Amino acid sequence: MKTLRNEAFDAKLASGKQLKGTYAELAIHALENIPQGGLGVKQMRARLRVLAALDGVEADRTITVEDADAKTLQECVSVMPWGLVAKPIVDFCDAVENMKEPTAETPSEPEGSEGTQS
């Protein structure tokens, strides 16, 4: 198992535009990016499994995926041709590359929240 915190970000780009979103949204973009030549059904199933794990995850929650799914996400993110230059994207890519095993200290909720969504 590997975890990734679904960080929310709101950054001003050099162009003056705002970039707002979450790591889950960036992951979805990377997973839905189809490489030149398309995807085989095995690759499609792997991506759909990760997309299902991302479905409905709120900002500042922990996303937990199986090791194989983490590898799928890491592969998709590493080859994603991003269409802009932004620090939150680099931070996201670093976080995905360095996903870790969950620990007892891995928070699943923001401070003061109730519930068990992770």
Buried (B, 14 or more C-beta within 10 A) or exposed (E): EBBBBBBBBEBEEEEEEEBEBBBBBBBBBBBEBEEEEEEEEEBEEBBEBBBEBBEEBBBBBBBBBEEEBBBBBBBBBEEBEBEEEBEBBEBBBEBBEEBEEBEEEBEBBEEEEEEEEB
